[in-house]
Amino acid sequence: MEKSLTLEQRIENAQALHGQKANCAQSVAGAFADCVDIPFETLMRAAEGFGLGMGGTQGVCGTLSAAVLLAGLTHSAGRADGSTKAATYALTAQMVESFLKQNGTYVCSELKGLDIGTPRHPCPDCIRDGCVLAARYAFGMTDEADAVEASVQKNA
């Protein structure tokens, strides 16, 4: 993995991608493109359908989906024999549990507050959370992930 960028820089890059009209999933995936053996454009294509809660359905948050995609790319053996499936599923479950614990939901429409008229957790915050999840679970950047989470807690 390319370690020349800090997690904070990756979060800034993800926010910049979002500002350039990339969706939330593409923003998170794209911020880590240098860490996986897939061209940036291919990763952006793979992540595109996860945006806006999977294809605009307001379902599972695209940032969580992108973090799970990255974890699969880094932890799966990429074979049909299922040799890494259980471990990848367990890692994914940890990621979902972490996102849910932090935000109370992983449903896009609920995070956006469409039911109450005010965002519970706006997209930029979800993008940050998706980057933190990817850093921690897909790339083992635990210390940096802890520091970002502590900073968020302090400023909350």
C-alpha positions as CSV (number, residue, x, y, z in Angstrom):
1,M,0.0,0.0,0.0
2,E,1.1,3.5,-0.8
3,K,1.7,5.2,2.6
4,S,2.8,8.6,1.4
5,L,-0.6,10.1,2.1
6,T,-2.0,10.5,5.6
7,L,-5.6,9.5,6.4
8,E,-6.4,13.2,6.8
9,Q,-5.1,13.8,3.3
10,R,-7.1,10.9,2.0
11,I,-10.3,12.4,3.6
12,E,-9.5,15.7,2.0
13,N,-9.0,14.0,-1.4
14,A,-12.3,12.1,-0.9
15,Q,-14.1,15.4,-0.1
16,A,-12.5,17.0,-3.2
17,L,-13.7,14.1,-5.4
18,H,-17.2,14.6,-4.0
19,G,-17.0,18.3,-4.8
20,Q,-16.1,17.3,-8.4
21,K,-19.4,15.4,-8.6
22,A,-18.2,11.9,-7.7
23,N,-20.8,10.2,-5.6
24,C,-20.1,9.3,-2.0
25,A,-18.9,5.7,-2.7
26,Q,-16.6,6.8,-5.5
27,S,-15.2,9.5,-3.3
28,V,-14.2,7.0,-0.6
29,A,-12.9,4.4,-3.1
30,G,-11.1,6.9,-5.1
31,A,-9.2,8.3,-2.1
32,F,-7.6,4.9,-1.7
33,A,-7.1,4.0,-5.4
34,D,-3.3,4.2,-4.9
35,C,-3.6,1.4,-2.3
36,V,-5.1,-1.3,-4.5
37,D,-3.9,-2.9,-7.7
38,I,-6.7,-1.5,-9.8
39,P,-6.7,1.6,-12.0
40,F,-8.5,4.6,-10.6
41,E,-11.0,4.7,-13.4
42,T,-11.9,1.0,-12.9
43,L,-12.3,1.5,-9.2
44,M,-14.6,4.5,-9.9
45,R,-16.7,2.4,-12.2
46,A,-17.0,-0.4,-9.6
47,A,-18.1,2.1,-6.9
48,E,-20.5,4.2,-9.0
49,G,-23.6,2.0,-8.5
50,F,-23.2,2.2,-4.7
51,G,-23.8,5.9,-4.5
52,L,-26.9,7.5,-3.0
53,G,-27.7,4.4,-1.0
54,M,-27.1,1.9,-3.8
55,G,-28.3,3.3,-7.1
56,G,-30.2,6.2,-5.7
57,T,-32.5,4.0,-3.6
58,Q,-31.4,5.7,-0.3
59,G,-30.5,2.3,1.1
60,V,-27.1,1.3,2.5
61,C,-24.8,4.3,2.7
62,G,-22.4,4.4,-0.3
63,T,-19.5,5.3,1.9
64,L,-19.9,2.1,3.9
65,S,-20.3,0.1,0.7
66,A,-17.1,1.6,-0.7
67,A,-15.2,0.8,2.5
68,V,-16.5,-2.8,2.3
69,L,-15.5,-2.9,-1.4
70,L,-11.9,-1.9,-0.4
71,A,-11.8,-4.4,2.4
72,G,-12.8,-7.1,-0.1
73,L,-10.1,-6.0,-2.5
74,T,-7.4,-6.2,0.2
75,H,-8.6,-9.3,2.2
76,S,-10.1,-11.7,-0.4
77,A,-8.0,-14.2,-2.1
78,G,-10.0,-13.6,-5.2
79,R,-10.8,-17.2,-5.9
80,A,-14.1,-19.1,-6.2
81,D,-13.1,-21.6,-3.6
82,G,-14.4,-19.5,-0.7
83,S,-11.2,-19.8,1.2
84,T,-11.3,-16.2,2.5
85,K,-15.1,-15.7,2.5
86,A,-15.7,-16.3,6.2
87,A,-12.9,-13.9,7.2
88,T,-14.0,-11.2,4.8
89,Y,-17.6,-11.5,6.0
90,A,-16.4,-11.2,9.6
91,L,-14.4,-8.1,8.7
92,T,-17.4,-6.6,6.9
93,A,-19.7,-7.3,9.9
94,Q,-17.2,-5.4,12.1
95,M,-17.3,-2.5,9.6
96,V,-21.1,-2.4,9.6
97,E,-21.2,-2.6,13.4
98,S,-18.7,0.2,13.7
99,F,-20.6,2.5,11.3
100,L,-23.9,1.7,13.0
101,K,-22.5,2.3,16.5
102,Q,-21.1,5.7,15.4
103,N,-24.1,6.9,13.4
104,G,-27.1,5.0,14.7
105,T,-28.0,3.8,11.2
106,Y,-26.4,2.9,7.9
107,V,-29.4,3.8,5.8
108,C,-28.7,6.8,3.5
109,S,-32.2,8.3,3.8
110,E,-32.0,8.2,7.6
111,L,-28.5,9.7,7.6
112,K,-29.7,12.5,5.4
113,G,-32.6,13.0,7.7
114,L,-35.2,12.8,5.0
115,D,-37.7,11.6,7.5
116,I,-37.2,14.5,9.9
117,G,-36.2,17.3,7.6
118,T,-32.7,17.8,8.9
119,P,-29.6,15.7,8.4
120,R,-28.5,13.4,11.2
121,H,-25.2,12.8,9.6
122,P,-24.4,14.8,6.4
123,C,-22.6,13.3,3.4
124,P,-19.2,15.0,4.1
125,D,-19.3,13.3,7.6
126,C,-20.2,10.0,6.1
127,I,-17.4,10.3,3.6
128,R,-15.0,10.9,6.5
129,D,-16.4,7.9,8.3
130,G,-16.1,5.7,5.2
131,C,-12.4,6.7,4.9
132,V,-11.8,5.9,8.5
133,L,-13.4,2.5,8.1
134,A,-11.4,1.8,5.0
135,A,-8.2,2.9,6.7
136,R,-8.8,0.9,9.8
137,Y,-10.2,-2.4,8.4
138,A,-8.9,-2.6,4.8
139,F,-5.5,-1.0,5.2
140,G,-4.6,-1.4,8.9
141,M,-4.1,2.3,9.5
142,T,-5.4,1.9,13.1
143,D,-3.4,4.6,14.8
144,E,-4.5,7.2,12.2
145,A,-8.1,6.1,12.3
146,D,-8.1,6.4,16.1
147,A,-6.6,9.9,15.9
148,V,-9.3,11.1,13.4
149,E,-12.1,9.6,15.5
150,A,-10.7,11.2,18.7
151,S,-10.5,14.5,16.9
152,V,-14.1,14.2,15.8
153,Q,-15.2,13.3,19.3
154,K,-13.4,16.2,20.8
155,N,-15.0,18.7,18.3
156,A,-18.5,17.3,18.7
